[in-house]
């Protein structure tokens, strides 16, 4: 049994190769979300809307991937970039805000994996329902804590497992795409081009799918989060772009080919994981078994990667004294034990909440996406600030600065559009988390004997508090339904 190091002490970081960092990105992005794409897209948009949505999402997320790539090279001293960039650019509370949101997003996202797994097994065991029954919650909780003890054993062991699982889970997804191409019916595809009776105009269709694309693309910043473990600093940027391009091709393919197998109305009514329903329509029952096996493997890898990243963000924020010092405690195996424990506890809480929601999977998916939006926005704004001010560009050719500035502008515009597409109700629900989570920030400031809020930080907190109050009021009045 390993002995945890003292609070604030850093154990020697495990060094990860380019291949392992790339599989962390792919493993983080290719999770339960890809198996839900056919149904989630079909209930909102047709083929044209899906193509436009993937074009916007792909371009925007590629710009964000480039942002993380550039920042990893221009600010190599900043570890766990999704949090550190916000703090470096806009102060302690904004940094905390970013770290807390990203951490919560990872924890809520982990719940979607278990909900979808139980829904998948529900085909064989009706007692599990759609992953939202009492039995499903109990079994999911057991799996959640089982992974806690696995990760507790060490970072190297966990990332090695992730590399193997990533390869294993991509194979059934590629096989699905090949079968869907074989089953492709041009007449069905043509009927799905413009949407269905229940979909709105093209702009509305595209907007309604944005959160889905955000959810499946979460993890593009995975290598940046694990920058302190990189064997070579330049591998962080390379892994980010390589992972993104690989996954983008997979996601877009899964979505588009599904429109050629079933009419939209039928796709929209499929049980999750909807990829299984698409394959079943073409090849029979074995298609459900095949996709279900792939989903279980995918969940293992994605859950592992996201659990690691959630704990890592809390740990680094604590070592930077923006979270309470007890979260900086690590074991001899370089595992942030207390951060991992708190992450597991939050996932457990959200898992219980899903039991009372109308659609457990959609609720968890949407909250996962919206909680990470501000983290992405702050990172893009920091890249924009560096490019605009010229910081770190001293002596660099002007074309490099102009190129980076253009990337940052596009990434910022895309991030702002995502917040708009999320809608006010989900933003208010996220504030219900951010406001009480600020207690962790207050504790950290008190531990350092420092003033809690400085300058505009108090204004941001008051806005957050007002949003939380409005969110609670909307929930109690029935204006927002879980």
matplotlib code that plots the C-alpha trace (Angstrom):
import matplotlib.pyplot as plt

x = [0.0, 1.5, 1.9, 0.5, 3.0, 2.5, 0.0, 1.6, 4.4, 4.7, 5.7, 7.9, 5.5, 5.1, 6.4, 4.1, 5.0, 3.4, 1.5, 0.2, -0.8, -2.6, -4.5, -5.5, -7.0, -8.7, -9.7, -11.2, -13.2, -14.4, -16.7, -20.3, -21.3, -20.4, -22.8, -25.7, -25.0, -27.6, -30.6, -29.4, -28.8, -32.0, -34.2, -32.9, -31.7, -31.5, -28.5, -27.9, -28.1, -25.8, -23.2, -23.3, -23.2, -20.1, -18.5, -18.9, -18.1, -15.1, -13.7, -14.3, -12.9, -9.9, -9.2, -9.5, -7.2, -4.7, -5.2, -4.2, -1.3, 0.0, -0.5, 1.4, 4.4, 4.2, 3.5, 5.3, 5.4, 1.6, 0.5, -3.1, -3.7, -7.5, -7.2, -3.8, -4.5, -7.7, -5.8, -2.8, -4.9, -7.7, -6.9, -7.4, -11.2, -11.5, -8.9, -10.9, -14.1, -12.5, -11.0, -14.2, -16.4, -14.0, -13.8, -17.5, -18.0, -15.7, -17.6, -21.0, -19.7, -18.6, -22.2, -23.4, -21.1, -22.8, -26.3, -25.7, -24.1, -27.1, -29.4, -27.5, -27.7, -31.4, -32.2, -31.3, -32.3, -35.5, -35.0, -32.2, -34.7, -33.0, -30.2, -32.3, -33.8, -32.8, -31.0, -29.2, -28.0, -26.8, -24.9, -23.5, -22.3, -20.5, -18.7, -17.9, -16.1, -14.5, -12.7, -11.7, -9.7, -8.2, -7.0, -5.8, -3.1, -1.2, -1.1, 1.2, -1.0, -4.1, -2.8, -1.3, -4.8, -6.3, -4.0, -5.0, -8.7, -8.6, -7.5, -10.0, -13.0, -12.3, -12.5, -16.2, -17.0, -15.1, -16.9, -20.2, -19.4, -18.4, -21.6, -23.7, -22.1, -23.0, -26.6, -26.8, -30.1, -29.9, -33.7, -33.8, -30.8, -32.5, -35.7, -33.6, -31.8, -33.9, -35.1, -38.6, -41.9, -40.7, -37.5, -37.3, -35.4, -31.8, -30.3, -32.4, -31.5, -27.8, -28.0, -29.8, -27.1, -24.2, -24.2, -24.1, -21.0, -19.4, -20.0, -18.4, -15.5, -14.7, -11.3, -9.6, -7.7, -6.7, -3.0, -2.9, -4.4, -1.7, 1.1, 3.1, 3.4, 4.6, 8.0, 8.6, 6.7, 6.1, 4.2, 1.4, 0.4, 1.0, -1.1, -3.9, -4.1, -3.6, -6.2, -8.7, -8.4, -8.7, -11.8, -13.5, -13.5, -15.1, -17.8, -18.9, -18.9, -21.1, -23.7, -24.0, -24.1, -26.9, -29.2, -28.9, -30.1, -33.4, -35.8, -35.2, -38.5, -37.3, -33.7, -35.1, -37.1, -34.3, -33.3, -29.8, -27.3, -28.9, -25.9, -27.1, -30.6, -29.2, -27.1, -30.0, -32.2, -29.7, -28.2, -30.5, -30.0, -26.3, -25.8, -27.1, -24.7, -21.8, -22.4, -23.2, -19.8, -18.1, -19.9, -18.9, -15.2, -15.6, -17.0, -14.1, -11.5, -13.4, -14.3, -10.7, -9.3, -11.9, -11.5, -7.7, -8.3, -10.9, -8.5, -5.6, -7.3, -8.3, -4.7, -3.0, -5.4, -4.6, -0.9, -1.3, -3.2, -6.5, -8.2, -7.9, -4.5, -5.9, -6.6, -2.8, -2.1, -0.6, 0.4, 3.8, 2.3, 1.7, -2.1, -3.9, -5.8, -8.0, -8.8, -9.8, -12.0, -13.8, -14.3, -15.8, -18.1, -19.4, -20.1, -22.0, -24.1, -25.0, -25.8, -28.4, -29.8, -30.3, -32.7, -35.1, -34.6, -37.0, -34.3, -31.1, -28.8, -29.8, -29.7, -26.2, -25.0, -26.2, -24.9, -21.5, -21.3, -22.4, -20.1, -17.1, -18.0, -16.6, -13.3, -13.0, -13.9, -11.3, -8.6, -9.5, -9.6, -6.2, -4.7, -6.4, -4.9, -1.4, -1.8, -3.2, -0.6, 2.4, 3.4, 5.7, 6.0, 9.1, 11.4, 9.0, 8.0, 4.8, 3.1, 3.3, 1.6, -1.1, -1.8, -2.1, -4.3, -6.6, -6.9, -7.7, -10.4, -12.2, -11.9, -13.3, -16.3, -17.0, -16.9, -19.3, -21.7, -21.6, -22.7, -25.5, -26.5, -26.6, -29.4, -30.3, -31.8, -28.7, -26.4, -28.5, -28.3, -24.5, -24.6, -26.3, -23.0, -20.6, -22.0, -21.6, -18.4, -16.9, -16.6, -13.5, -12.0, -12.8, -11.1, -8.0, -7.8, -8.2, -5.5, -3.1, -4.2, -5.2, -8.1, -10.8, -11.9, -10.0, -11.3, -13.8, -13.7, -16.4, -18.6, -18.2, -19.1, -22.2, -23.3, -22.7, -24.7, -27.6, -27.6, -27.7, -30.7, -32.5, -31.7, -33.2, -36.2, -36.7, -36.5, -38.9, -41.4, -41.2, -39.7, -36.8, -37.4, -34.6]
y = [0.0, 3.3, 6.2, 9.5, 12.4, 15.5, 18.1, 20.4, 18.0, 16.8, 13.2, 12.7, 12.9, 9.8, 10.6, 9.8, 9.3, 10.9, 7.7, 7.5, 11.2, 10.8, 7.8, 9.9, 12.5, 9.8, 7.8, 10.9, 11.9, 8.5, 7.5, 6.9, 9.9, 8.5, 5.6, 8.1, 10.2, 8.7, 9.3, 12.7, 14.2, 12.7, 14.3, 17.7, 17.9, 16.3, 15.6, 19.2, 20.4, 17.7, 18.5, 22.2, 21.4, 19.1, 21.7, 24.4, 22.1, 20.6, 24.0, 25.5, 22.6, 22.4, 26.1, 25.2, 22.3, 24.7, 27.1, 24.4, 23.4, 27.0, 27.7, 24.5, 25.9, 29.6, 28.9, 25.7, 26.4, 26.3, 22.7, 21.5, 24.2, 24.3, 25.8, 27.5, 29.5, 31.1, 32.0, 33.4, 35.6, 36.8, 36.2, 33.7, 33.5, 33.1, 30.4, 28.7, 29.1, 27.4, 24.6, 23.9, 23.9, 21.6, 19.3, 19.2, 18.5, 15.5, 14.2, 14.6, 13.2, 10.0, 9.5, 9.4, 6.5, 4.5, 5.5, 4.4, 1.2, 0.3, 1.3, -1.0, -3.9, -3.0, -4.8, -8.1, -7.1, -4.9, -4.1, -1.7, 0.3, 3.1, 3.3, 5.3, 2.7, 2.1, -1.1, 0.7, 3.4, 0.9, -1.1, 2.1, 3.2, -0.1, 0.4, 3.9, 3.0, 0.0, 2.3, 4.6, 1.7, 0.8, 4.4, 4.6, 2.1, 4.5, 6.8, 4.6, 1.5, 3.5, 5.2, 1.9, 0.3, 3.3, 2.9, -0.8, 0.0, 2.9, 0.7, -2.0, 0.4, 2.1, -1.1, -1.8, 1.8, 1.5, -1.8, -0.1, 2.6, -0.1, -2.0, 1.2, 2.0, -1.4, -1.0, 2.5, 3.3, 6.4, 6.8, 6.9, 9.3, 11.6, 11.6, 12.8, 15.6, 18.6, 17.3, 16.1, 17.7, 18.2, 20.0, 23.8, 25.9, 25.1, 27.6, 26.2, 22.6, 23.4, 25.3, 22.5, 20.0, 22.2, 20.8, 17.3, 18.1, 19.8, 16.7, 14.3, 16.6, 17.0, 15.6, 17.5, 19.3, 16.0, 16.2, 19.8, 18.7, 16.1, 18.3, 17.8, 14.1, 14.7, 13.2, 16.0, 19.3, 19.5, 16.1, 17.9, 19.9, 17.0, 14.7, 17.3, 17.7, 14.1, 13.0, 15.5, 14.8, 11.0, 11.4, 14.0, 11.6, 8.9, 11.1, 12.7, 9.3, 7.6, 10.4, 10.8, 7.1, 6.5, 8.8, 6.3, 3.3, 4.5, 7.5, 10.3, 9.6, 6.1, 7.2, 9.8, 7.1, 4.6, 3.5, 4.5, 3.4, 4.3, 3.0, -0.5, 0.2, 1.3, -1.8, -4.0, -2.7, -3.9, -7.1, -8.3, -9.0, -9.7, -6.0, -5.0, -7.4, -6.2, -2.5, -3.2, -4.9, -2.0, 0.4, -1.4, -1.3, 2.3, 3.3, 1.6, 3.7, 7.0, 6.7, 5.9, 8.9, 11.3, 10.2, 10.8, 14.3, 15.3, 14.5, 16.1, 19.4, 19.5, 18.5, 21.1, 23.8, 22.8, 22.9, 26.4, 27.3, 27.9, 24.9, 23.7, 22.2, 18.8, 18.2, 18.5, 15.2, 12.5, 8.9, 7.4, 6.3, 9.9, 9.6, 12.7, 10.6, 13.2, 14.9, 11.5, 10.8, 14.2, 13.6, 10.2, 11.7, 14.3, 11.7, 9.7, 12.7, 13.4, 9.7, 9.9, 13.1, 11.3, 8.9, 11.8, 13.3, 12.7, 11.6, 10.7, 10.4, 13.6, 15.6, 14.4, 14.9, 18.5, 19.4, 17.9, 20.1, 23.3, 23.0, 23.0, 25.9, 28.6, 26.7, 26.5, 30.2, 31.4, 29.4, 30.9, 34.4, 33.9, 33.0, 36.1, 38.2, 36.9, 37.5, 41.0, 42.1, 40.4, 38.7, 35.7, 36.8, 39.0, 38.4, 36.1, 36.8, 38.9, 36.3, 33.8, 36.2, 37.1, 33.5, 32.7, 35.8, 34.6, 31.2, 32.7, 35.0, 32.1, 29.9, 32.7, 33.4, 29.7, 29.4, 32.4, 30.8, 27.6, 29.5, 31.0, 27.6, 26.1, 28.4, 30.3, 27.3, 25.2, 28.1, 28.8, 25.2, 25.4, 28.4, 26.3, 24.3, 27.3, 29.4, 26.8, 25.5, 28.9, 27.7, 25.7, 28.9, 30.8, 28.1, 28.2, 31.9, 31.8, 29.1, 31.5, 34.4, 36.4, 38.5, 36.3, 38.5, 41.2, 43.9, 42.5, 39.0, 40.0, 41.2, 37.8, 36.0, 38.1, 37.4, 33.7, 33.9, 35.7, 33.1, 30.3, 31.9, 32.3, 28.7, 27.4, 29.6, 28.3, 24.8, 25.2, 27.0, 24.3, 26.7, 24.3, 20.5, 18.1]
z = [0.0, -1.1, 1.3, 0.1, -0.1, 2.0, 0.8, -1.8, -2.7, -6.2, -6.9, -10.0, -13.0, -15.1, -18.6, -21.5, -25.2, -28.3, -28.9, -25.4, -25.4, -28.7, -27.4, -24.3, -26.7, -28.8, -25.7, -24.2, -27.3, -28.5, -25.6, -25.2, -27.3, -30.7, -30.1, -29.6, -32.7, -35.1, -32.8, -31.3, -34.8, -36.3, -33.6, -34.5, -38.1, -41.6, -43.8, -44.9, -41.3, -40.1, -42.8, -41.9, -38.2, -38.6, -40.9, -38.2, -35.3, -37.1, -38.1, -34.7, -32.7, -35.1, -34.3, -30.6, -31.1, -32.7, -29.8, -27.3, -29.6, -29.8, -26.1, -25.1, -27.0, -26.1, -22.5, -21.7, -18.0, -17.7, -16.8, -17.1, -19.6, -19.6, -16.1, -16.2, -19.3, -17.9, -14.7, -16.5, -18.7, -16.4, -12.8, -10.0, -9.8, -13.6, -13.4, -10.6, -12.6, -15.6, -13.5, -11.6, -14.8, -16.6, -13.6, -13.2, -16.9, -16.7, -13.6, -15.2, -18.5, -16.6, -15.6, -19.2, -19.8, -17.0, -18.0, -21.6, -20.5, -18.4, -21.2, -23.5, -21.0, -20.5, -23.8, -22.1, -18.6, -18.6, -14.9, -16.0, -18.1, -20.0, -17.4, -15.0, -12.7, -9.1, -10.0, -12.8, -10.5, -7.9, -10.5, -12.1, -8.6, -8.1, -11.4, -10.6, -7.3, -9.0, -11.4, -8.5, -7.0, -10.4, -11.0, -7.4, -8.3, -10.5, -13.5, -15.6, -15.3, -16.0, -19.2, -20.4, -20.1, -21.9, -24.9, -25.3, -24.9, -27.3, -30.1, -29.2, -29.1, -32.5, -34.4, -33.9, -34.8, -38.1, -38.8, -38.2, -40.8, -43.3, -42.8, -43.0, -46.3, -47.6, -46.4, -47.7, -49.5, -51.8, -51.6, -47.8, -47.8, -50.2, -48.1, -45.1, -46.8, -45.6, -42.3, -41.1, -40.2, -36.6, -37.4, -37.9, -40.4, -41.2, -38.7, -35.9, -36.9, -36.8, -33.5, -31.8, -32.7, -31.4, -27.9, -29.2, -31.2, -28.2, -26.1, -28.5, -29.1, -25.4, -24.8, -27.7, -24.9, -23.2, -24.1, -22.8, -19.5, -19.2, -20.3, -17.1, -18.0, -21.6, -22.4, -24.9, -24.8, -28.6, -28.3, -26.5, -29.6, -32.0, -30.0, -29.9, -33.6, -34.5, -32.1, -33.3, -37.0, -36.4, -34.3, -36.5, -39.5, -37.3, -35.9, -39.2, -40.9, -38.2, -38.4, -42.2, -43.2, -40.7, -42.7, -45.6, -43.5, -41.8, -42.3, -39.8, -37.9, -37.2, -36.3, -33.9, -32.0, -31.6, -28.1, -27.0, -28.1, -31.4, -33.4, -32.4, -33.7, -37.0, -37.4, -36.2, -39.0, -41.6, -40.2, -37.5, -33.7, -33.9, -34.8, -31.4, -29.7, -31.7, -31.1, -27.4, -26.9, -28.6, -26.3, -23.1, -24.2, -25.3, -21.9, -20.1, -22.0, -22.0, -18.3, -17.4, -19.4, -18.1, -14.5, -14.8, -16.3, -13.8, -10.9, -12.7, -13.1, -9.4, -8.4, -10.4, -9.3, -5.7, -6.2, -7.7, -4.5, -6.2, -4.6, -1.0, -0.2, 0.7, -3.1, -3.8, -2.0, -4.2, -3.7, -4.4, -7.7, -8.7, -8.2, -6.8, -4.4, -2.8, -6.1, -7.5, -4.5, -4.7, -8.5, -7.8, -5.1, -7.5, -10.2, -7.6, -6.7, -10.3, -10.8, -8.1, -9.7, -13.0, -11.3, -10.9, -14.4, -17.3, -19.7, -17.8, -20.8, -22.5, -19.3, -18.4, -22.0, -22.2, -18.8, -19.6, -22.7, -21.1, -18.1, -20.3, -22.6, -20.4, -20.1, -23.8, -24.2, -21.6, -23.4, -26.7, -25.2, -23.6, -27.0, -28.5, -25.7, -26.4, -30.1, -29.7, -27.1, -28.8, -25.6, -26.3, -30.0, -29.5, -32.4, -34.2, -37.8, -38.0, -40.2, -37.3, -35.0, -37.5, -38.2, -34.5, -34.0, -36.8, -35.2, -31.8, -33.3, -35.0, -31.9, -29.7, -32.1, -32.2, -28.4, -28.0, -30.5, -28.4, -25.3, -27.3, -28.8, -25.3, -24.3, -21.1, -19.2, -19.4, -18.6, -15.5, -14.4, -14.7, -12.4, -9.7, -9.6, -10.0, -7.2, -4.3, -5.8, -5.1, -1.5, -2.5, -3.9, -0.7, 1.4, -0.8, -0.4, 3.3, 3.6, 1.9, 4.1, 1.0, 0.0, -1.6, -4.5, -6.2, -8.5, -11.1, -9.6, -7.1, -10.0, -11.7, -8.5, -8.0, -11.6, -11.0, -7.7, -9.5, -12.2, -9.6, -7.8, -11.2, -12.0, -8.7, -9.1, -12.7, -11.4, -8.6, -10.8, -13.5, -16.1, -16.4, -16.4, -15.8]

ax = plt.figure().add_subplot(projection="3d")
ax.plot(x, y, z, "-o")
ax.set_aspect("equal")
plt.show()
